[in-house]
Amino acid sequence: MSHTVVDREQRVIAYMLGAPRGDPGWKDVAPRANAAMAEAEQECGFPDLHPDNTRGNYPVLSTGFSYGGGPSHPFNIPIYNVKHKSAVERLLLHPSFVRYAGHINAGVSTGASRLYKHLDEALYDICQDDPTLRKPFEHSVFPAASFNFGPYAATVPHRDSRNVPYGWCAVTALGNFDYKRGGHLILWDLKLIIEFPPGSTILLPSSIITHSNTAIQPGETRRSFTQHCSGSLIRWWTYGFRTQAAMEEEDPELARQLKARADGRWKETLGYFSKWTELRKDMAEF
């Protein structure tokens, strides 16, 4: 069963996806996805410590495309290690992850139709501008995905500040653990602690809500799969496929318009969140 988290004005700010209705095979999707990630771990031979991962001590491989951090244009996220690249390519083709991507995509279009339309339009235009860019899953609105490997993938309290501030990030838990005793999802700003069994997925604005996981029991395992979109990508699109500096130099009128909108931008982005009472109407318009 799906559940929503709403604010005081009934905006759907987070969405916990239930299993697809009438799909008896869905119960096998999470165990098979977890087994595929465990096999990839063995192949990759990750070290025990991961000091570069500020979210927790676990290995991460990301794929898809992004923008920011130095390059002057959007880029396909590189994976330099041959074994790691091969492992990610197989995971992207694995039927369980393909099914998760489709299910999550439908969840975004259902729970936040306006947001979906906005991101889908932006990413379509970006890919038309640069056909070399590749999504992890063609049938997904997300341009990037991360495989958070185990055997113990639990995050410390954090915000994913590089993601679109008003956008949703998809987080799917995998592994073998007693979800009654551990692996809970904590949304600190909302004062919520949520039971989060293997196979669960939540859509949330991870850039503005501090979140983490509780510990699991000795001998248990936990992994996760996330999908996300860089905020810099959307700014690149807003600036006309260029940096802010280039936009200000080449199109002063657009720069003036964006600056005039800046103070009210937060109200504009709130409009991408559907209210609970408007979901059916928004879906019909979408």
Secondary structure, 3 states (H helix, E strand, C coil): CCEEEECCCCEEEEEEECCCCCCHHHHHHHHHHHHHHHHHHHHHCCCCCCCCCCCCCCCEEEEEEECCCCCCCCEECCCCCHHHHHHHHHHHHCHHHHHHHHHHHHHHHHHCHHHHHHHHHHHHHHHHHCCCCCCCCCCCCCCEEEEECCCECCCCCECCCCECCCCCEEEEEEEECCCCCCCCEEEHHHCEEECCCCCCEEEECCCCCCEEECCCCCCCEEEEEEEECEHHHHHHHHCCCCCHHHHHHHCHHHHHHHHHHHHHHHHHHHCCCCEHHHHHHHHHHC
